[in-house]
Each structure stands twice: as structure tokens, then as C-alpha cells.
Amino acid sequence: MKIVVCLKQVPDMESKFKILDDKKVDESQIAFKINDFDNYAVETALQLKEKFGGEVIIVSAGPERATKDIRQAFAMGSDWGIRINDPEVESGDNYVVASTLYKAIESIGDVDIVLTGVQAEDDQAGVTGVMIAHLMGLPHCTNVVHLEVSDDGKNLKISRELEGGLNEVIEMNAPAVLSIQSGINNPRYPTLPGIMKAKKKTLELKSASDLGVEIKPKTEFLKMYFPVSEHKAEIIEGDPETAAAALVDKLKNEAKVI
């Protein structure tokens, strides 16, 4: 079985963010890591490989720093990968990224399953997997929390998470594209032998032009800014009776405004 996992390197959300010229984030103060949802996708792929054999291929679009996290996926057990090294792709919108990933997957050929995380921690758009499926003309399922594959690897039984704590069970045929939700498994840690082997595994570098991709964004970037809070907390001081009366008056005034 040939399984592709789309992996994204994202900023650690605990980092301090600073915006430069309303256009981009200052990366000098930011730590980067594998998108958490993608870790679950990698583990799902490795479990399928252990059951059916074959190979797990990592496909990612990102600068040189992304190589570290791709090789972490190699250390977990993935076999080889492709890093799309192109500033135009990195600065492009979701469609640009998805169309480039699609071309990279197409260049691999005869892929049985494509896995993505359900969304990225940075933009939380949750559209990459859907776009790739559309471009590939394959069936797709989002929010996958359980996956069963038939012995011949052709039929998929999927449980997907819905709102309100509900699950939906569907069946589809491979090849397919699946967006993996957190909690489907427990991602493994890289072992020391795995880390040593990861250094020797093949990582191909390709640009958009190498893949025959014409950069055509569907959206236009205008401005980046921190949202401004419209509400402020206020401490009402005084004894309980006075403070309670003041609170009631404020609530009445708010109600009149509404």
C-alpha cells in the first residue's frame, strides 16, 4: 500500500507573535513544530503500513527549517518524502498550497490513500484535504476518528466526528483522501535507531515549476493584525450590598443600550 501524508510545519502557539508592517509574522521569536493534527495522520499511515506493507511518503511545502520536522516523521517510520521548496507557494493561499501538494502527490503515482490533518493549528482553515481530493477527483472524508480497511485494502469503513458529540459511519472505496482528527490514535515517539535511519532517508526538493504548477491564488492578502477586544473587565469595589446595587444598575443600563 502506498500512503501519502501531507505534513505542515506550524508555529508553536505558545510563542510570542509580532507582526511586521501589517504583512507577516516576525519569525525570530517563534519556535516551529509539526502540526499536531498531522502527527495523528502520520501514525495512522504507519499503522496501515504495518498491516498491509508498502511505504509511507511525507509531502510538505515549506522552507529549509521544515526539513527538521519532516525527518521527525521519517524517524517515526515514514520511508521518504518530498519538500516543496518555493517561496511563492509558502506565501500563497490555501489553493496554491493544495494545488502544489496535489501535483507532488500526482508525481509519486499509484497512491492508495492520502492523509492530512483535519486542520492546521495556525490558520485553522481545514480545507487542504478537501481541495486535494477535488483536484485528484477522489472521494474524501473529514474529521476521521476511526478507520477500518478491508483485507484487500480497497474498502474503507470510516467513523467521522460530527457536532454535538455524534459520530457518522460511512463507507468508501480507495483510493481516497482522509482528513484525520486528533484522538484517533496515540502517535509514537521516534526511537534512537529511527532517528539515525531518518538522516539517510531520501528527501526530494521540488519547486512549483518542477511540478508544472502555475501560481494562481484565489484570494488576495490585505492585512494582518491582532483582533481588538471590544469589552473590558471592571472590578466593582465596596461592601457586598453596595457592590451588588452598583452591578444591578450597570446591568440595567446595558439592557437599555441593547
Sequence and secondary structure as in RCSB ss.txt:
>XXXX:A:sequence
MKIVVCLKQVPDMESKFKILDDKKVDESQIAFKINDFDNYAVETALQLKEKFGGEVIIVSAGPERATKDIRQAFA
MGSDWGIRINDPEVESGDNYVVASTLYKAIESIGDVDIVLTGVQAEDDQAGVTGVMIAHLMGLPHCTNVVHLEVS
DDGKNLKISRELEGGLNEVIEMNAPAVLSIQSGINNPRYPTLPGIMKAKKKTLELKSASDLGVEIKPKTEFLKMY
FPVSEHKAEIIEGDPETAAAALVDKLKNEAKVI
>XXXX:A:secstr
 EEEEE  EEE TTS   EETTTEE GGG  EEE HHHHHHHHHHHHHHHHH  EEEEEEE  TTHHHHHHHHHH
HT  EEEEE  HHHHTS HHHHHHHHHHHHHHH S SEEEEESS TTT    HHHHHHHHHT  EEEEEEEEEE 
TTS EEEEEEE GGG EEEEEEESSEEEEE TTSS      HHHHHHHTTS EEEE TTTTT     SS      
            S HHHHHHHHHHHHHHHHHH 
